[in-house]
Amino acid sequence: MVRLWILAAALGLMFCGPAFGHAKLLATVPSSDAQLQAAPKTLSLSFNEKVHLAVLTLSLGVKDVPLTLDRAAPAASQVSVALPQLPAGTYQVQWSALSADDGHVTKGTFSFTVLP
């Protein structure tokens, strides 16, 4: 009887997994570790659900690149920001997003390189 209860609980958790999930970053443009011949004009992040982007920083070495993030924008599964003209170098992107569905915060980093 106890085994049956444990099996039922485990199966229940497996099938309702997405309800316990957090927002996940699905894709970025430019993509992580991209080697670009030309500097991108926008930076886009795509998530599996709607989010409010709380933090988005772009840095080249120790220098931050100024970005304009509309914190009043409605939650969306894709967020894009315009980029200034970027010189050659390796850029680090740091982001933090608040899920509109479950209120959890997810964050991450990725980089891309603009070749000379």
Secondary structure as GFF3:
##gff-version 3
##sequence-region A 1 116
A	DSSP	alpha_helix	2	15	.	.	.	ID=ss1
A	DSSP	three_ten_helix	17	20	.	.	.	ID=ss2
A	DSSP	beta_strand	25	29	.	.	.	ID=ss3
A	DSSP	beta_strand	34	36	.	.	.	ID=ss4
A	DSSP	beta_strand	42	60	.	.	.	ID=ss5
A	DSSP	beta_strand	63	65	.	.	.	ID=ss6
A	DSSP	beta_strand	76	82	.	.	.	ID=ss7
A	DSSP	beta_strand	89	99	.	.	.	ID=ss8
A	DSSP	beta_strand	105	114	.	.	.	ID=ss9
###
